[in-house]
Amino acid sequence: MRNIGNARSLILKPVLAIFLINLIFSSAFSQNISPAPFDFGKVKMWNNPRATFTFTNTSGKRILFLPVQYQRNLYINLPEGYIQPGQTVQIEAVYYTEDKGNFSVSQPIYISGSDEPVYLEIRGKILSFHPDAKMACPTIEHQKNPLAKEAIATITVYDKSTGQAMNGVDILLVGASSNYFAERTKKVNFPLRGVPIGLYQLDISKPGYRPVQQIQYINSNTGDLVFELEPVKSDETPIMDQPDASGNDEIIEIEKPQDNDMDAIERIRKMMDERFKDRRIIERDVMVVKDGADTSPVPVDTLPIAQTTDVPKKDFDDSGLLNSDKYSSNNLVFLIDVSGSMKIEDKLEVMKTSMISLVNILRKQDMVTIVIYSTKARVVLTATPGDQKDKIIAVINDLRANGSSYGSEGLTMAYEIARTHFIRNGNNQVILASDGLFNSPGVTHNDIYAMANSQAQTGVVTSVVGFGNKQEAKEFMQHLAADGRGNFIQILDQQAAQSALVAEIMHNALRR
């Protein structure tokens, strides 16, 4: 009996230690948003009222809210700059919808210093709409896709290991009122024909690959939705013949069960049981690797606790640089407007402050390029490792504003550089800083939006740091960031500048 007791003690001690470590970290990083949830109750004449939340930093260290990307149905206004220990701030949210009835939204908000998000939740019941109610988060409307008459959007799926576009994919769309399913697509660019505009859960799967899910609002401006599937390395992975690529793809509507969304999704999965059975076998088993050799699959629920427990990673290492275990490498190309208007209100100086704050936390594996434009565009800093801080900061400090805003040439140059130094599985990002419109001869705004969108599909994100209050210019920059799948950032003063780009890069480089 004594031996059994000692054995139990040896087993329980490491488990208890892990539990205590997690308890300490969860206490250090525990954060709450209140109220949880914000409940509008029953609302007549809905006109997009604001939900106001309170957040108090209880972590004992200063933190940042990481940016939330633009969404059609939810606008979130997060505080800018660092939040000091004990400081209380407000978060505002506005919900947009086309549908009456009950709604419930849960949006993750990420904070520096923690891998786990806090959740902002909104719910209520819309009885009727005000004539002025907006159906979608305000932004400039996209140019109509020429294919919109034939297909509301397209889906392209890539093999994550090879980068090759794939057919033979199963696509399931779970909507509020209808569900749609396509089996073993024939074309690599699958058109969504006959699918109504709306919010859907997309389930993309293929035998031999780990499936992915994504919530997506789909309309005629959605364009090409891109997904990557990661191959599963297993001797039991079935070898599937590629489907005949000839003929047309077809998506069929599936009757929507009259129950809640989670029940509906589960019932659809049961309907597709035979089609998805190979995928579930792969998901159920985990390959355990020892000394470079694969062992037999081990069921997840039999793995030791120590193998499934993670301790939150720090944002910065002991040198004050980004933690490489938490943040991937960065390929950053800055495109800076140095036209005469950037002198006004020290816009360029504020941008310099933000860039220098970012450079101070970059590592050797991070690359920085600086392109400037006014009457002409030119490279003032070729791709330089982030540990050469003196060299990068000297170029930043030497920037001067003068000339006109001919930006399309600079944007083309920035994208070419970003593709030349592309980092696979890294953060490849063009960051434009400007206070106005591009007035390049012979180039329309739609041309620029299309260029940003095509680059985003290859993995180069475009974010925009916008200065000034001109509405037309602001809409142009917001539209450019949305098409580039990046963020629109406003820096109002030197204090906000200290953290604006740091938060942006931490958000995009975070290993997820």
VOKE-905451 format. One record per residue (C-alpha): y, z, x. Coordinates in steps of 0.25 Angstrom, whole numbers, plus 5000, padded with zeros to 4 digits. Each point is the difference from the previous one (the first is absolute). Layout:
YZX...
//
This chain:
500050005000500950035012499849865005500349944987501350084999500449965014499849854997500850014987501150075008500049895010500149894989501150074992500950045012500449855003500249974985500850134998500949965012500249864995500450064986501050105007500649885008500249924987500650124993501050025011500449855000500049994985500950135000500949945010500249864994499850054985501249934992500249994985500949924991500450064987499949994989498649955001499949914991501449964995499749994985501049924992499250034987500249904988501249915002500749914990500949895005499450015014501149955010499450035014500550155001499950075013499050105004500550105010499150085009500350125010499350005013500150125010499649995015499150125002499349945013500950085010500449875007500949894997499449884992500349864996499649934987499349875004500549874992499449964987499849854999500749934988499250004987500349934988499750114990500550125008501350035007500050125009501350065007499650085012501050095008500349935014500050075013499350135005499750114990500150145007499150114998500350074986500949894996499949964985500349854996499949924988499249874998500349914988499049904994500249894989498849944993500049864994499049944991499849904989499050084992500250114989499150124999499550105010500249985015499750085012500449965014499650075013500749955013499650065014501150045009499850015015500750105008500050005016499150105006498949994989498949904997499950044986501149964990500650084989500049944986501249974991499549994986500749954987499449994986500549994986499849914987501049894997500249984985501049895001500949935010501549995001500649864999500550025015498750065005499549935013498649955001499950005015500750075012501349935002500049905011500449855002499049924993499149915009500049855000499049954990498749965007499749854998498650034997500450104989499749904989498649995005499650145005500850134999499650045014498949975011499150105007499649975015498950095006499850005016498950055008500750125008499149985012500249855002501349974992499349894992500349974986498850024991499449954987498850074992500850124996499950084988501450034993500250104989501450034994500150124991501249994991500650094989499549914989499049905006499149995012499749875008498849975009499749885010498649995006499849945014501349925002499849865005501449985006500650095010501350004993499650054986501049974989500350104989500049914988500250054985500350145005501150074993501250065007499750155002499650115009498550005005499050075008499449895009498650025005499649905011498650005005498949925007498650045005500050045014501450055000500750134996500849984987501550024998500850044988501549994998501050024989500849874998501149964990499749854998501049894994500449865004500750055012498950075006499649895009498850015009499350145000499350025013498850095003499150045012498550044998499450075012498549965003499050114999499150015012498650034995498749945002499850014984501249924997499549884992500249865005500749924989500149854999501449954999500349944987500249864998501549985002500149884991500550014985501050094994500050155000500050074987500550144996499550064987500650104991499150134997500250074987500850135002499350134996500850084990500150135009500850055012500149925013499150085008498949984990500349854998499949985015498650075001499549924988500449875006499350055013498750024993500149874993500149945014498950095006499149885004501149935007500550125007498750075004500049955014501450055003499650144994498950015009500949985012501050104995499050104998499550005014500750045013499649955014499950115010500249955014499550085012500149955014500349864996498749994992500049994984499150104993499549984986501050014989500350154996500450044986501550045000499650134992499150055012501049985011500450145007501450054995500649985014499749855000500949984987501150105003501349955006501150085006501449944997500549935012501450035006501149894999500450015015499350045013500450105010501049905006500749984987499449864998499349944988498550064999499149885004498950064992500850004987500949885002499649865004500749915010501449944996500549865003501450014996501049885000501450054996501049894995501450055001501249944992501150015011501049924991501550054999499750084987499150095007501150065008500650064987499750154997499250005013498849934993499449955013500250145007499250074989498949905002500050025015499850154997498849984991499449905010500250105012499350114992498849914997499949965015499950145004498750024993499349875004498949995010499549905010499249924991501249984990500749875003501549984997500849874999501449984996500649884994501549994997500749904991501449964996500549865002498749985008498750075002499550055013499050105006500650115008498850085003498649935001498850084996500150135008499050125000500550124993499950095012501149925007501150084992501149985009499949855000499949994985501250104997500949935010499849874993500350084986501250065006500649875005499949934986501449954995500449954987500749864999499949874992499449954987498650034993499149885003498750084998498949904997499949955014499950155005498950034989499249885004500150045015499650144996498749964993499649915011500150125010499350094990498849904999500049985015499850155003499250034988499250135000498749994993499850134991501450045004501450004994500649875001501450004995501449935000501150094997501349934996501350085000501249934993501150034990500049864993499549874996499549895009500949885000499249915008500349854997498849934993499250124998499950074986499750144997498749954993499649945013500250135007499250084990498949905001500050015015499950164999498949994990499149905008500250095012499650124992498749934997499749995014500250155003501550005004500850094992501549994997500950124998501549994998501050115004501249974991501450045002501249984991500250004985500149854996499049994988499649855003499750045015499250124996499249924990499749905010499550105010499250074990499449874996499749975014499350135003499249994987499549865004499750055014499250124995500950095007501150104996501450004997500750115008501550044999500650095011501250074994500550085013499650045014499250124995499149914991499949905012499350115008498749994991500149874992499249915010499150115005499550024985499949854998499149985012499250134998499749944986499649865004499250055013499250114993498549985001499450004986
//
